[in-house]
Amino acid sequence: MVAFALAALFFLALCLSARKDRRRFRNAVLFGLTFITLSFALLLQVTKLPGWAGTIVLAIVFLVPALGILALGVFLIANGVTMVRKEGRRPANLLSMLAGLGIFGMIALLATVGRLGSPLVDAAVAALTLIVAYVSFVFMCFLGYAFLYGRIKVRGDVDHVVMLGSGLIGGDRVPPLLASRLRKGQEIYEAQLARGSRPPVLLTSGGKGGDEKVAEARAMADWLIERGVPAEHVALEDRSRTTEENMLFSREIMTAADPGYRCVVVTNNFHAFRAAMMARKAGVNGQVLGSPTARYFWPSATIREFVAVFWEHKAVNLSICGLLAAAVALGAATS
């Protein structure tokens, strides 16, 4: 049981941190550390288990991830083809394909580097492997905890339902991605009404882009009103240009109405965890809920969200990558 003590400590830290605030990125790291230390603890028990049980543990720890990586590479490349076919060849739509090609490129590099017989190349590949392993670990932390965060349900009544805007079609029409957020917000509104509670204010948040005819908030409000939401139950935040401003300006409106407000923020599911971190930073008193997104769109969008989160913590992440490369260089120099 001693072997599982570290995993138990990380899990306890995760529970305490998430109870204090589920919107922290450190929760994702603690989630990943719990999984890693639990895997090592299971490996230490292999010799103590019956043969069949040990085989199962080894398969779970080694074989499943290895096959999973290959399957992931194939899936990402196929998804990239779908993204290009349906959404065009913009750089953001190529992320899943590039990630899939990167997986197979890294496998090919590791398979051939030993044949070159160059200490310098070996050291460079070792440094690259460690950096890729670190980035992959952080990504899996992000992905796993984002999945858990997305299981949050609304409990009790809220005063506001904030719906984050996105670009409009033709400058004045709500696209399917944004309509998904609005439907989710309306569902929360109608569920609270069905409980006999006071209706929440549906707060649409989004300013007017340079290529838009009206503010996103105005188009969103009109969409809701056309579908039966009384105009007096809709409020607009029409100044914001970024998600950070969505949160800050919406908080100002909600605080002015009631300093003790409670809200939920609605965005698409791939964006929920990152938006939650922004909500925490902006001091918004509420969790973030995700609305459905087309399956083919989700992988590239999730990778884009991770890149943004990774870069938001660039001081820490780049420092760790630099330390890993320096450690390999030092080891190569002293060997």
Secondary structure, 3 states (H helix, E strand, C coil): CHHHHHHHHHHHHHHHHHHHCCCCHHHHHHHHHHHHHHHHHHHHCHHHCCHHHHHHHHHHHHHHHHHHHHHHHHHHHHHHHHHHHHHCCCHHHHHHHHHHHHHHHHHHHHHHHHHCCCHHHHHHHHHHHHHHHHHHHHHHHHHHHHHHHCCCCCCCCCCEEEEECCCCECCCECCHHHHHHHHHHHHHHHHHHHCCCCCCEEEEECCCCCCCCCCHHHHHHHHHHHCCCCHHHEEEECCCCCHHHHHHHHHHHHHHHCCCCCEEEEEEHHHHHHHHHHHHHHCCCEEEEEECCCCCCHHHHHHHHHHHHHHHCHHHHHHHHHHHHHHHHHHHHHC
